[in-house]
Amino acid sequence: MSNNSSNRLVVPAAREAMEKFKMEAANEVGVNLKNGYNGDITARQAGSVGGQMVKKMIEAYENGLK
C-alpha cells in the first residue's frame, strides 16, 4: 500500500479495528467485501458501507453523551 494516500489513520495501530468495523458495516447493508482489493463493488455499494459506518459512529457518539 502506498503512503501517498490521504486516508491515513491518526493512530496507525487502529487499522485492524477499522477494517473490522468496515466489514461489520458492509455485512449490515448486504455488501460482500473481501480482504484486500474491492474495486469490483459499485459506487453505490461503497457509499452504503461508508454511510453505515458514519451512522454507527454518530450513534456511538450520541450514546456516549447520555
N, C-alpha and C positions, 0 to 999 in steps of 0.2 A: 504494500500500500504506500502510496506517495505521501510525503509530508507537506505537499503543496495544497492540500485540501483546506477549505475554510471551516470544515466540520470537526475541528479539533476539540476534544474534551478538555475541560479545565483541569479535571482530575483524571489523568490517564488510567489509573487503576480502576476507574468506573466503567471502562469499555465493556467488560464482560457483563456487568449488571445492565447496561444499556442495551446490549444485544439480546439479553433475556427478556427485558421489558418490551423490546420491539417485536420479538417472536410472540409474546403473550398478546400484545395488541393486534398483531396480524391474525392470530388464531381467533380472537374475539370477533373480528369483522369478516372472517372467512377467506382470508388471503393466504395462500400456501407459499410461505417464504422458506428458503433453504439457506444453510450456512454458506457464506461466500457470495458470489455474483448473483444478483436477482434482476438483471437487465431485461428479462423476458416478461416482467409484470407490466401492466398498463399504468399510465399516469394516474388514472382513477383509483386503481388498487393501491398504489404507493401513497396517494393522498389520503385514502381512507385509513391506512395504517398510521400515518403521521397525525391525522386528525384524532384518531383514537388515543394516541399517546398523549397529545395535548389535553384532551378531555380528562384522561386519568390523572395527569399532573395537576390540573386545576381542581379536580375533586379532592385529591390528596392535600393540596394546599388549604382548601376551604375546610376540610375536616380537621386540619391542624389548628385552625383559628378557633374552633369551638372548644 
